[in-house]
Amino acid sequence: MITTNRWPTTRRMGIPCAICQKIDSCLVAPDGGAFLCWRNGGKVQHNKARQPIRFTTPPRRPPTIFKSLEQAIAAAEWGIRGRCVATWGYCDPEGGEPYAFVCRFETDKGKQYRPISRHGDGWRIGDPPQWLPYRVDEIPLWGDQPLWIVEGEKCTDACWKEGLPAITSAHGAASPHKTDWQVCQNKNVMIVPDADAPGAGYARAVARLISTIYPPPRLIKIVNLPGMAIGEDVADFFGRGAA
């Protein structure tokens, strides 16, 4: 039985299908000896001509570098057909300057997020080489106080308004591994999950990640806030006057 699920498309390879002569979504075997042509019933047919095909990976388009953050945001708005409604700056703890922003866009399909990072003297749409936690540059000012980890920039800001030094990672509940958590060394760390399954999973993942740094945190504790309805977060908790 021929397995085609790993065959590339003719569009990706930049060659025509030997059956329909189109360059689009038909599949081609790695050796060029067979094609799966959607215009011919989606059946695998051997390439009778058996002409050698040189497969080359198309060069990746270099990222566009914008002169200003505003230009990068405008390009992202155009790309996803949305409007930027909020930005959160991630700052370098050494210089205090933002090295990346997480931008929230409102679109016809709902909210979407895009990272925009510094690239030399300009900005590009995409991740920086390494994410540090949001508001990590402010943590040294708070000495030996417990460090709070929450999910999302909005919740982090809500904690700071209540006098709690807090951080979070970029890219939501599924990606805490993309952030460098070294700031948690020798800290008493309190992790506050959102009141849902992804939030609980995020808290457990963060706890595992920070337990592996050296020196490790002095304390790692997951704190489930009382009276939280399903789907609520720490911003909702503080928003109704809880403390």
C-alpha positions as CSV (number, residue, x, y, z in Angstrom):
1,M,0.0,0.0,0.0
2,I,1.4,3.4,-1.0
3,T,1.4,6.0,1.8
4,T,0.9,9.5,0.4
5,N,0.4,11.5,3.6
6,R,4.1,12.7,3.6
7,W,4.2,13.5,-0.1
8,P,4.7,17.2,-0.8
9,T,2.4,19.2,-3.1
10,T,3.4,20.2,-6.6
11,R,3.0,23.8,-5.6
12,R,5.6,23.4,-2.8
13,M,8.0,21.7,-5.2
14,G,7.3,24.1,-8.0
15,I,6.7,21.4,-10.6
16,P,3.6,20.5,-12.6
17,C,1.5,17.4,-12.0
18,A,2.4,14.8,-14.7
19,I,-1.4,13.9,-15.0
20,C,-3.1,17.3,-15.1
21,Q,-0.1,19.6,-15.7
22,K,-1.2,21.9,-12.9
23,I,1.0,23.3,-10.2
24,D,-1.3,23.4,-7.1
25,S,-2.4,20.8,-4.6
26,C,-1.7,17.5,-6.3
27,L,0.8,15.4,-4.5
28,V,4.1,14.0,-5.9
29,A,6.2,11.1,-4.6
30,P,9.6,12.0,-3.2
31,D,11.3,10.2,-6.2
32,G,9.0,11.8,-8.8
33,G,7.8,8.3,-9.8
34,A,4.2,8.8,-9.0
35,F,1.5,11.5,-8.6
36,L,-1.7,11.7,-6.7
37,C,-3.9,13.9,-9.0
38,W,-7.1,15.3,-7.5
39,R,-8.5,16.1,-10.9
40,N,-8.3,12.5,-11.9
41,G,-10.2,10.9,-9.0
42,G,-7.5,11.3,-6.3
43,K,-5.9,8.0,-7.3
44,V,-2.1,7.4,-7.4
45,Q,-0.8,7.1,-10.9
46,H,2.8,6.3,-11.9
47,N,4.8,8.8,-13.9
48,K,5.2,6.9,-17.1
49,A,7.7,9.4,-18.4
50,R,9.8,8.8,-15.3
51,Q,11.8,11.9,-15.9
52,P,14.2,12.7,-13.1
53,I,12.9,15.4,-10.8
54,R,15.2,17.5,-8.7
55,F,13.5,18.5,-5.5
56,T,14.7,21.8,-4.1
57,T,13.3,23.5,-1.0
58,P,12.0,26.9,-2.0
59,P,14.1,29.6,-0.3
60,R,12.3,31.1,2.7
61,R,11.2,34.6,2.2
62,P,13.2,36.9,4.5
63,P,11.2,38.6,7.1
64,T,10.1,42.2,6.3
65,I,11.8,44.7,8.6
66,F,9.8,47.8,9.4
67,K,11.4,51.1,10.5
68,S,8.9,51.6,13.3
69,L,6.6,49.6,15.6
70,E,3.6,51.4,14.2
71,Q,4.5,50.3,10.6
72,A,4.8,46.7,11.8
73,I,1.4,46.8,13.6
74,A,-0.2,48.3,10.5
75,A,1.2,45.5,8.3
76,A,-0.1,42.9,10.8
77,E,-3.5,44.6,10.7
78,W,-3.6,44.4,7.0
79,G,-2.4,40.8,7.0
80,I,-5.2,39.5,9.3
81,R,-7.8,42.0,8.3
82,G,-8.2,43.3,11.8
83,R,-7.6,46.2,14.1
84,C,-5.0,46.4,16.9
85,V,-6.8,47.1,20.2
86,A,-4.1,46.5,22.8
87,T,-0.3,46.0,23.0
88,W,1.9,44.7,25.8
89,G,5.6,45.5,25.8
90,Y,8.2,42.9,26.9
91,C,11.3,44.7,28.2
92,D,14.9,43.7,28.6
93,P,15.7,43.6,32.3
94,E,19.2,45.0,31.6
95,G,18.3,48.1,29.5
96,G,14.6,48.3,30.3
97,E,13.8,48.8,26.6
98,P,11.1,46.8,24.9
99,Y,12.5,44.0,22.7
100,A,9.0,42.7,21.7
101,F,5.3,43.4,21.9
102,V,2.3,41.1,22.0
103,C,-0.5,42.7,20.0
104,R,-4.2,41.9,20.3
105,F,-6.3,42.3,17.2
106,E,-10.1,42.3,16.8
107,T,-11.2,40.6,13.5
108,D,-14.4,39.3,12.1
109,K,-13.4,35.9,13.4
110,G,-12.7,37.1,16.9
111,K,-9.6,38.1,18.8
112,Q,-6.2,37.2,17.5
113,Y,-2.7,37.8,18.8
114,R,0.6,38.5,16.9
115,P,4.1,39.0,18.3
116,I,6.2,41.9,16.9
117,S,9.9,41.9,17.9
118,R,12.9,44.2,17.5
119,H,15.3,43.2,14.7
120,G,18.4,45.4,14.6
121,D,17.2,49.0,14.2
122,G,13.7,47.9,13.1
123,W,10.8,45.7,13.9
124,R,9.5,42.4,12.4
125,I,6.3,40.4,12.8
126,G,7.3,37.3,14.6
127,D,9.0,36.1,17.8
128,P,12.3,37.3,19.3
129,P,15.1,34.8,19.6
130,Q,14.2,34.3,23.2
131,W,11.1,35.3,25.3
132,L,11.6,36.6,28.8
133,P,8.6,36.9,31.1
134,Y,6.3,39.9,30.8
135,R,7.3,42.6,33.3
136,V,10.4,40.7,34.3
137,D,12.4,44.0,34.2
138,E,10.4,45.3,37.3
139,I,10.9,42.2,39.5
140,P,14.3,43.2,41.0
141,L,12.7,46.3,42.5
142,W,10.5,44.2,44.7
143,G,13.3,42.4,46.6
144,D,12.4,39.1,48.3
145,Q,8.6,39.3,48.0
146,P,6.8,36.3,46.6
147,L,6.7,36.2,42.8
148,W,3.3,35.5,41.2
149,I,2.9,33.8,37.9
150,V,-0.4,34.2,36.1
151,E,-1.8,33.4,32.6
152,G,-1.8,36.4,30.2
153,E,-0.7,40.0,30.2
154,K,-4.1,41.3,31.3
155,C,-3.9,39.2,34.5
156,T,-0.3,40.2,35.1
157,D,-1.3,43.9,35.0
158,A,-4.2,43.2,37.3
159,C,-1.8,41.7,39.9
160,W,0.5,44.7,39.8
161,K,-2.4,47.0,40.4
162,E,-3.0,45.1,43.6
163,G,0.6,45.4,44.6
164,L,1.6,41.9,43.7
165,P,4.8,41.5,41.5
166,A,3.7,39.2,38.7
167,I,5.0,37.8,35.4
168,T,3.6,35.7,32.6
169,S,4.8,34.0,29.4
170,A,4.0,34.9,25.8
171,H,1.8,32.8,23.5
172,G,-0.8,31.6,26.0
173,A,-1.4,28.5,28.0
174,A,0.1,26.1,25.5
175,S,3.5,27.7,25.3
176,P,5.2,28.3,28.6
177,H,8.2,26.4,27.4
178,K,9.0,29.2,25.0
179,T,9.9,31.5,27.9
180,D,13.1,31.7,30.0
181,W,12.1,31.4,33.6
182,Q,15.5,32.1,35.3
183,V,14.0,35.0,37.2
184,C,12.4,32.4,39.5
185,Q,15.7,31.3,41.0
186,N,15.6,31.4,44.8
187,K,12.1,32.8,44.8
188,N,8.9,31.9,46.5
189,V,6.7,31.3,43.5
190,M,2.9,31.4,43.5
191,I,1.2,30.2,40.3
192,V,-2.4,31.2,39.9
193,P,-4.3,29.3,37.1
194,D,-7.3,30.4,35.2
195,A,-10.4,28.5,36.3
196,D,-10.5,26.0,33.4
197,A,-8.7,23.0,32.1
198,P,-6.1,24.9,30.0
199,G,-5.4,27.1,33.0
200,A,-4.8,24.1,35.2
201,G,-2.5,22.6,32.5
202,Y,-0.6,25.9,32.2
203,A,0.0,26.0,36.0
204,R,1.3,22.4,36.1
205,A,3.5,23.0,33.1
206,V,5.0,26.2,34.6
207,A,5.6,24.4,37.9
208,R,7.5,21.6,36.1
209,L,9.6,24.1,34.0
210,I,10.7,26.3,36.9
211,S,11.5,23.2,39.1
212,T,14.3,22.4,36.6
213,I,16.2,25.7,36.8
214,Y,19.2,26.1,39.0
215,P,19.3,27.2,41.6
216,P,15.6,26.2,41.9
217,P,12.9,28.3,43.5
218,R,12.6,28.0,47.3
219,L,8.9,27.4,47.0
220,I,6.5,26.5,44.2
221,K,2.8,26.6,45.1
222,I,-0.2,26.5,42.8
223,V,-2.9,28.8,44.3
224,N,-6.5,28.2,43.2
225,L,-8.5,31.3,44.0
226,P,-11.8,30.8,45.8
227,G,-15.2,31.6,44.2
228,M,-14.0,31.4,40.6
229,A,-16.6,30.4,38.0
230,I,-15.4,28.3,35.0
231,G,-13.4,30.4,32.6
232,E,-12.7,33.2,35.0
233,D,-9.2,34.5,35.7
234,V,-7.3,36.6,38.3
235,A,-8.4,39.8,36.5
236,D,-12.0,38.8,37.0
237,F,-11.3,37.9,40.7
238,F,-9.8,41.4,41.4
239,G,-12.4,43.1,39.2
240,R,-15.2,42.2,41.5
241,G,-13.3,43.5,44.6
242,A,-12.0,40.2,45.9
243,A,-8.7,40.1,47.6
